[in-house]
Amino acid sequence: MGRDRAHRLPRHVGTVDSSVVGGVEAVHSGCVPIRTCIGCRQRAAKTDLLRLVVRADDDGRSARVVPDPRGRMPGRGAYLHPDPACLEQALRRRSLPRALRVSGPVETSGVRRYLEGEEYGPDPSGPTTGCQ
């Protein structure tokens, strides 16, 4: 017949105590969501990673990846350490298009400028209303 569901332990997928990320997982009320960096494949707290989302260009045929530091943009996201080395590793391994589920090449110049600390332009997640 299969396993009895009553005998399974509760499973907390994607949450661990931030003090033990990378080690033994501890589950308690102070859990922090964790994600995996698509560049180095290291697990880290969601707040320590930069969320990336894909946006279609005006022509609708090409895609560009934009940073989503607030984590509020619509669409599928992928997480990356805010380090240019992790971006290079993700591009070399071709994990960025795969994680975002897009076919073909993606434009990453905006992410590169953001990671290098250059002026990126307006916040891509939209205008703020004063509330955070």
Secondary structure, 3 states (H helix, E strand, C coil): CCCCHHHCCCCCCCEECHHHCCCCCCCCCCCEEEEECCCCCCEEEHHHCEEEEEEECCCCCCEEEEEECCCCCCCCEEEECCCHHHHHHHHHHCHHHHHHCCCCCEECHHHHHHHCCCCCCCCCCCCCCCCC
